[in-house]
Amino acid sequence: MVSFHWIPGIGDPTPAGWLTVVLYLVTSLSCWKSGREARLEGSRRSNEHFAWRSIAVLFLALGVNKQLNLITALTVFGRTVAYLQGWYDRRQPVQVVLIGLLAMSCVLVVTMLLIWMRRAPTATWLALIGATLTLTFVLIRAVSYHYVDRFLFERILGLRWNSVIEIGGISVVLLASQWRQVSHLKSTSAPRVHR
């Protein structure tokens, strides 16, 4: 008899894991600030304000998930369902299809977001792309496909690919947020020309 065995706890107690959590939280705060500044620029940026605030909430949730191991519950649930329905031994084709669907969804979502935010600054576009790729990576990792897992646990320069990819995605969003804030400062501090 297979049952659902998942216990909430520290998901990744390594230095890289804690660094990832800190980066998620710092990026969340930075994106919240970028959203506030976009809002201050006026109504033409209302969609941009919403986009930055949404990324802030998403990254806060991903940071909490990273250390409380919440998304692993989804993996364990899928594994339990596969056992109970009798197809666990044939799960690989299902995992490949799920990964393919997630990758296609990522492309579709990025395309839709860029169309929706077509008048937004480049920094906002970069943040939307980075956030979508980061979320897609986290979801693909949750599928727990053997070959993907094996690659993610290999090391480069002493770090697992898992950490390199996740920290890289978070860093793109953080840099985009900082870029957006610098742009806001330049636009508000530029001398006004009187005619």
C-alpha distance (Angstrom), angle and dihedral (degrees) to the residues before:
residue distance angle dihedral
M1 . . .
V2 3.79 . .
S3 3.77 119.9 .
F4 3.77 136.8 -179.6
H5 3.82 107.1 -86.7
W6 3.77 113.6 -178.4
I7 3.77 127.9 134.3
P8 3.79 121.2 -170.9
G9 3.75 112.3 -123.5
I10 3.77 144.9 121.5
G11 3.79 103.9 -37.0
D12 3.79 100.8 -164.3
P13 3.83 114.4 11.9
T14 3.83 92.6 176.8
P15 3.82 122.7 112.1
A16 3.83 88.8 -109.0
G17 3.81 89.5 51.6
W18 3.80 92.9 51.9
L19 3.82 90.6 44.5
T20 3.80 88.5 53.8
V21 3.81 91.4 51.6
V22 3.81 91.9 48.5
L23 3.82 90.3 48.7
Y24 3.81 91.1 50.2
L25 3.81 91.1 52.2
V26 3.82 95.4 43.6
T27 3.81 90.0 47.7
S28 3.79 91.0 48.1
L29 3.82 90.6 54.3
S30 3.80 91.9 45.2
C31 3.81 91.9 50.6
W32 3.81 90.8 48.5
K33 3.80 88.2 54.4
S34 3.81 91.3 47.7
G35 3.79 88.5 52.6
R36 3.79 91.0 52.3
E37 3.79 91.2 50.4
A38 3.81 92.2 47.7
R39 3.80 87.9 52.0
L40 3.80 91.4 51.8
E41 3.79 89.9 55.6
G42 3.78 91.2 68.3
S43 3.76 145.1 -102.9
R44 3.81 96.2 -51.5
R45 3.81 87.1 70.9
S46 3.82 97.7 48.0
N47 3.81 91.7 114.1
E48 3.77 89.6 49.7
H49 3.81 90.7 52.0
F50 3.81 89.4 52.9
A51 3.83 91.9 47.2
W52 3.81 93.8 52.8
R53 3.80 92.8 45.9
S54 3.81 90.7 48.7
I55 3.80 91.2 52.1
A56 3.82 89.1 48.7
V57 3.82 91.9 54.0
L58 3.83 91.9 43.9
F59 3.80 92.9 51.8
L60 3.80 92.1 46.3
A61 3.82 88.2 53.6
L62 3.82 92.0 46.5
G63 3.81 90.5 50.1
V64 3.80 91.7 51.8
N65 3.80 89.7 45.0
K66 3.80 91.8 50.6
Q67 3.78 94.2 62.4
L68 3.78 101.5 28.8
N69 3.80 91.6 50.2
L70 3.81 92.2 -133.1
I71 3.80 98.9 150.6
T72 3.79 89.2 55.6
A73 3.80 85.9 69.5
L74 3.81 87.1 64.3
T75 3.82 90.3 52.0
V76 3.82 91.9 48.2
F77 3.81 90.5 47.1
G78 3.82 91.0 52.9
R79 3.80 91.3 47.3
T80 3.83 91.0 49.4
V81 3.82 92.1 49.6
A82 3.81 90.2 49.1
Y83 3.83 90.9 52.1
L84 3.80 94.1 45.9
Q85 3.80 92.8 47.9
G86 3.80 92.2 46.3
W87 3.80 100.7 -119.1
Y88 3.81 100.9 101.0
D89 3.83 92.0 109.7
R90 3.83 88.6 54.0
R91 3.82 96.2 44.3
Q92 3.82 98.3 114.2
P93 3.83 96.5 82.0
V94 3.82 88.9 49.3
Q95 3.81 90.6 50.3
V96 3.82 91.7 49.1
V97 3.81 90.7 50.5
L98 3.82 90.9 48.2
I99 3.80 91.5 50.7
G100 3.80 90.4 47.8
L101 3.81 91.4 49.6
L102 3.80 91.3 48.7
A103 3.81 91.5 50.1
M104 3.83 92.1 48.6
S105 3.80 90.4 45.8
C106 3.79 89.5 52.2
V107 3.82 91.3 54.8
L108 3.81 91.2 46.1
V109 3.81 93.7 47.6
V110 3.81 93.2 47.7
T111 3.81 90.2 49.6
M112 3.81 92.3 49.4
L113 3.81 92.9 46.0
L114 3.79 92.8 50.1
I115 3.81 91.1 49.7
W116 3.81 90.3 47.6
M117 3.80 90.9 48.4
R118 3.82 97.2 37.2
R119 3.81 92.6 133.3
A120 3.79 95.1 46.9
P121 3.79 122.3 108.0
T122 3.80 118.9 -91.8
A123 3.81 90.5 -107.5
T124 3.81 89.9 62.1
W125 3.80 91.2 49.3
L126 3.79 90.1 51.1
A127 3.82 91.1 50.1
L128 3.81 92.2 50.1
I129 3.80 91.7 49.8
G130 3.82 92.2 46.1
A131 3.81 93.3 47.3
T132 3.80 93.0 48.4
L133 3.81 92.5 48.3
T134 3.82 91.4 47.5
L135 3.80 92.7 50.4
T136 3.80 91.0 46.1
F137 3.81 90.2 51.0
V138 3.82 91.7 51.3
L139 3.82 91.0 49.8
I140 3.82 93.5 46.3
R141 3.80 88.8 50.4
A142 3.82 88.5 52.6
V143 3.83 90.3 57.6
S144 3.83 85.0 68.5
Y145 3.80 97.7 -150.6
H146 3.81 108.4 -178.6
Y147 3.82 97.5 -128.6
V148 3.81 93.1 46.4
D149 3.81 91.1 47.5
R150 3.79 91.5 49.3
F151 3.82 91.2 52.3
L152 3.82 92.7 46.1
F153 3.81 91.6 54.8
E154 3.80 94.0 51.4
R155 3.79 114.6 101.6
I156 3.76 135.4 -122.5
L157 3.81 118.9 -175.5
G158 3.81 88.9 -11.8
L159 3.82 94.5 -54.7
R160 3.78 127.1 103.8
W161 3.81 115.2 -114.8
N162 3.79 86.0 -122.4
S163 3.81 90.3 65.5
V164 3.80 95.0 39.2
I165 3.81 93.0 54.5
E166 3.81 96.1 42.7
I167 3.81 95.2 44.2
G168 3.81 89.0 45.0
G169 3.81 92.2 54.5
I170 3.79 92.9 46.8
S171 3.81 90.7 47.8
V172 3.80 91.7 53.8
V173 3.81 90.1 55.5
L174 3.81 92.6 45.1
L175 3.81 92.0 50.3
A176 3.81 90.8 47.3
S177 3.80 90.2 51.1
Q178 3.79 92.2 49.8
W179 3.82 89.8 47.3
R180 3.81 89.5 52.3
Q181 3.80 91.4 50.8
V182 3.81 92.5 48.9
S183 3.82 89.0 50.5
H184 3.80 89.5 51.3
L185 3.81 91.4 50.8
K186 3.80 91.6 49.7
S187 3.81 92.3 49.5
T188 3.82 93.5 48.8
S189 3.80 95.8 43.3
A190 3.81 96.7 45.7
P191 3.80 111.8 111.8
R192 3.78 112.9 -106.1
V193 3.78 117.4 -122.8
H194 3.80 112.5 -132.5
R195 3.78 117.4 -150.7
